Amino acid sequence: MFATLRRILPIMAALPGVVLLTAPAWAQSQATALEEVVVTARKRDESIQTVPVTLDVFTEQAILSAGIESPRDFVAMVPNMTLVEVQNVGNSFITIRGISQARNSEPSVAVLVDGVLETNPYQFDQELTDIREIEVLKGPQGALYGRNAIGGAILIHTVDPSDHFSGAARVGVGNGVSEKAQVAVSAPIDAAGTLKYRASLNYYNTDGFRENTFLGRKADPYRDYSGRLRLLWKPSDQWSADLRALYDRVETTAFYYIIPRLVEANPFSSFPPSPFNPQGTPPNANDVTSPIQNNNLGTDNRDVTDVALKLDFNVEPGTLTAVSDYNRTKEIDTGDAYDFRPIKTSIAYNFFFAGIPPALGGPLDESQSQFIDVTTYSQELRFTSPKIGGFSWIAGGYYVHTERFISTDNLVDRGQGVPAVYETPLVDPANPVTTNTNTTGTSGYQGTLKGRGAAGSRRRSTMTAHALAI
């Protein structure tokens, strides 16, 4: 009975607007109570039952019960919502009601943490630590959340600093030789309790779960370090300041795809109709029985730094809010290229490079490297009116400046590892014929000047204004 109850409670607790409170004794657990769920979907505190928005809410109890530790966990519990995870952590993105995004592009879902918009889609997929509530809004939310909200919005709220000293710690181990540790502490700083802080640290490490048969080791080790600090200053009922700083470091691997092949010994067995494959039978894209066998383990390292300041000033006719944010995200990916196999069994080697002698760098096939460096500055200013009867309104403006650099490089793989290419193109004087690194640049404001190529930088500034009456 208790096992069944434990399985049912996380599911019911995650239902929008429903929270089940369990008492320690069986007699007490016969009765359940409904807890009012307060949401900020319309940028003001409201009961979920009064908000006319398609909304899924995960309370702090639901997050703990369901074991939500990363975005993929709560996304899997929301209908008509998926998380597409490619093999570099910064390019994970959300699809809501069929609205998605392209690789290395702007998102279609706005993500806000403690009321601050994430201006960089590469920072979304990270460990969720010290979270008290998650709200998922479906459908266009541009009126309130501006740019990149055509699919919906995700609001993540961390635990607020407390009025007294408190702390929490969690440790765990799992299969795949995995370890996790989380700690959070909070307390007032001054005697009056007007200045409070909350600090949290997270560490997660796993050797991986998928075997690389060629290298004889796990293909997907993953390590994440992150820390968050919040300072909340509320000297009076009229105004408050909320300063938030976050740093997150991910170290993992990339590009260990499985490309189905009808006959593993024949690199051309999955080609269109040809002498190698007379029937032209395409491989089954859902067939993942082929082993992971790329000869380069690859790297995927991402660093996210985010600092935000939120100011609220309560004046007589409403609340004036200013939100300033700085974010810098860098990610470097290296690894094998298509078709992600050892050199002498790859399509590239057998089709293009089989005749290259060792004196010219052979045997070889292809590898790849991508570097992303994005810096954003944003400023939001809005005024929120109080409710007068059934009427209220919000007016505001938002400005964001983005500096983006992306380099994508096609490299030679001689079985000696894959060099990481950052902003300087890689040139190999000893083998100029088989080294292919393309570099071009793009620059301009408002996207007025564009270029094509493998590397580029862009500075862009946008400003939007919105007003909403409810």
Buried (B, 14 or more C-beta within 10 A) or exposed (E): EEEEEEEEBBEEBBBBBBBBEBEEEEEEBEEEEEEEBEBBBBBBEBEBEEBEBBBBBBBBBBBBBBEBBBBEBBBEBBEEBBBEBBBBBBBBBBBBBEBBBEEBEEBBBBBBBBBBBBBBBBBBBBBBBBBBBBBBBBBBBBBBBBBBBBBBBBBBBBBBBBEEEEEEEEEEEEEEEBBBBBBBBBBBBEEEBBBBBBBBBBBBBBBBBEBBEBBEEBBBBBBBBBBBBBBBBBEEEEBBBBBBBBBBBBBBBBBBBBBBBBEEEBBBBBBEEEEBBEEEEEBEEEEEEBBBBBBBBBBBBBBBBBBBBBBBBBEEEBBBBBBBBBBBBBBBBBBBBBBBBBBBBBBBBBEBBEEBEEEEBBBBBBBBBBBBBBBBBBBBBBBBBEEEEEEBBBBBBBBBBBBBBBBBBBBBBBEEBBBBBBEEBBEBEEBEEBBEBEBEEBBEEEEEEEEEEBBBBBBBEBEEEBEBEB
